[in-house]
């Protein structure tokens, strides 16, 4: 199975999480229950690390990041509610932990590793659901990631940051909307709305390190995933179906110049300030 539309067809006869587990069985011969248990272990790691790293200061390789989650945790938000606040702290925390060589679930990638923990830890703390309900939404998020991986790419080097953090946002938005609706069409709309909003986003890490702008981008984009889910849950639809959005993202990614695909040679990575920062960083190592 390669398309979301095919998944929708199968979901007419069984719940969406079961469809995704069945597809894994048909493609790889894996037992659905064993697959579900393995996915559950990944979710547990995400929840454990989100709790452990929540709002902590981190010592990153370059020192360009490391205290963003700490600052935000010790700030009283003026605009966002509890759910978004928890999600933002978590996204920053896991991203900075990744930059500090901490334990993460690269879901879907290391550079976009804060988005999924952000929404699922916020669900865990705010709504206190049973693990089965949370796991089913996580399986659905993974199913969306698989569709993107098969039809396009999750790699920043191949498709820009739209392929990494855009995919993470689509997965998170889809997982959130399924958690509340258990409706596969709403889920697909949420994912499409998120991915469309990040179409063309370049991958421009300063010095090639997954720190600037990656960490704060995770903190921002987790909120886009949440708003995309809210839009879909309200009944707003994506005019362009998810499969076509994924195809468009892939084409856009292929058209991006190499300087804007994880090489650290374009975008903000090519600014005067970035060059100065790199000079100072390299001096530390010599």
N, C-alpha and C positions, 0 to 999 in steps of 0.2 A: 504494500500500500504506500503510495507516494503523495497523495493529495488529501487536503482537508475535506474536500467534497466526498471522497470515497469513505472517509471516516464518518461523515454525516450520514451516508447511506447505511452503513453498518449500525449506527446508533439508533436506527429505527427499531431494531430488534433486541438491543441490549444497552445497558448504561454505558456512557462514554468511557469511564475508566476501564471497564471490562473490554471494550472495543480495543483500546490501546494495548492492553495486556495480551489480547488475542492476536493482534497484529504481530507483536513480538514473538509469540509462539509460532505463528505461521511462517515468519521469516527466519527465525533462528532455532526453532525447535525447543524453546525454553518453556518450562512449566510456569503457567501464569501465577500460581501461588508463590513459587520461588522467586519469580521476578518481582512480585509485589513486596515480598519480604526484603529483597535487596534494595528496592527503592525506599522502603521504610527505614532502612539503616542509613541511607543517605540523608533522608529528611531528619532523622534523629541527630546526625552530625551537624546539620545546619542549625537546628534548634539549640544544641549544646554549645556550639561555637558562638552563636548569636548572643546567648546568655553570658558566656565567658568573656567575650570581647566588648560587650556593650558599653560604649562611651569611654573606653580605655585609651590612654596614650600609648602610642606605638613608636618603636625606633625603626624607621625605614632605612633602606640602603642609602638614599641620597639626602634624607632629611628634609626634602621638599614638602612632605606631608607627615602625618603622624599624630597631630593633635586636633584634627578637624572634628572627629567624633566626640572627643572630650569637650571641646568648646560648645558643640551643639547640645550635648547632654546637660551642660551647665547653663543653658540659656532658656529663658521662658518665652516660648513662641507667641508672637502677636497675631498671627494669621492662621496657622494650621491647627487642626484638632489633634487629639491624642493618637489616633491611628497613624496619621501621616508623620507625626513627630517620632513615634517609635520606629516606624519604617525608615525614616531618614537617618536616625542615629544608627540603626542596624546596618543600613547600606554603607554608611561611612565607616563604621567599625570593621566590617568584614573586608571592605576594600583596603583599608589601612593594614589590617592583619595580613592580607595577601601581600602587600608591599613590604611587610616585615617577615615574610617567609613563614607565616602562621598556617595552621591547618584550615583549609577551605574545601568546599565542594565547588569545583569549576563548573558552574551550572548557569549558563552553558559554557562560559569561558572564565579564565582567571580575571581578565580585565573587566568583566561584567559580573563578577561574583557577588556583588552586594545587593543586586535587585531582588532576586528570588528570596534570599534570607530576609530582606527588608519586609516584604509583604507577608511571608509566612510566619515570621516571628511576631509581627504585629497582629496577625490573626490569632496566633497562639495566646498572646498576652491579653488582647482586648476582648475576644469573644470566648476564649477558653473552650474550644470545641473538643469533642473526643478525637483521638488520634486517627481513627478510621476516616472521619469526614475530612480532616486536614490532608491525610494521605491521598484520598481520592482526588482532591483538587491539585495536589502536587503531581500526581500521575498525569492528569490532564495537561498541566503546564509542560511536563516532559514530552507528551505527545505532540504538542505544538512545536516544541523545539526540534523534534524528529522530522516533522514535516518541512521545517525550514532547512534543516541540515540536508535532507534528501533532495529538495527542489532547488536549493540555493547554496548558502554557506553560512557557517557561524564564525568564520575566521576574519579577523580584522585585516590580515595581510592579503586576503583574497577579495574582501568586499567592503573594507572600511569599517568604522565603528558602528555604522548602521547594522552591520551583520552581527556584531557582538552585543552591544548594549541595546540595539534595536530589537534583536531577537529575545534578549532577556526581558525587555519591557513587554513584548508580545506574550511571552510565556507567563509572566507575572500577571498581566491584565487578564489573560484567559483563565488562569488558575483562580484568581480572585472572583471573576464573574461566575465561574462554575461553582465555587464554594457557596455563593449566595443563591444561585438560580437553578443549578443542575440542569441547565438548558444549553444544548450544544450549539444552537444558532447564536445565542447571546454570547457564548464563549468565543466563537469565531469572529464575531463582530468586534469584541473587545480587543482581541489580538490584532486584528486588521487595523483598527483605529490607532493603536499604539505604534505599530510598525510604520504606518503611513506618516505619522508625525515625526519620525526620525529619518525619513528617506533622504539619502545623500550625506548623512553625517560622516565626516572624515575621521580617520584614525591618525592622530598627530601627537603621540606621546613625546614629551620633552626628553631628549637624549635616548629615547627608546625604552625608558623606564616606565613601568605601569603605575605611575603616581600622578603626574600632572599632564592632562586634565582628568585622568581616569577616575580618581577617587571622588572628587566633587561632582563629576558627571554622574556617577552612581547615585550620589545623594540627591541630585536634582531629578534624574530620570525615574527613580522609584515613585516619585509623585505623579509623573506622567502616566505610569502604569496604573496607578490608583484612579486617576481621573478618567482614563480610558475605560476602565471597568465600570465606573459610575455612569459614564455616558451610555455604555451598552446596556447596563441594567435598567436605565430609564426608558429604554426602547429605541434609542438612537442606533441606527444601523450604518455600517460601512457600505457606501455605494459600490465600491470595488470589493469583490470577494477576497477572502484571505489568500487563496491560492494565487490569484492574479497579483496581489500586493507582494507576495513572496517572489514571484517571477520578476516583477518590476524592480524589486530591491536587488536581485541578483544582476540584472542588466545594468542598473546604475552603478553597482559595485565594480563590475568589470570595466566600466567606462571611466572610473576614477584613475587619475595618474598615480604612478607608483609612489610618488612623494606623499600622497595622502592615504597610503595604506600601510600603516604601522612601521614605516621606515624611519620616522623621526626627522624627516627632511622637509616637511611642508606644514602648512597650517600654523598653529601657535608654536610648534616645535622649531620653526624657522625664524622666530622673532628675535629682536636684539636682546631682550631680557633673557630669553631662553639660552642664547649663546653665552651670555655673561654667567648665568647660573651654572651652566655646564663647565665652563672654565674653572669656576671655584670648586665644583664637585671633583673634577679630575685632579686638582691640586692636592686634595685630601688623600688621594690614593697614590701619590708619587712622593 
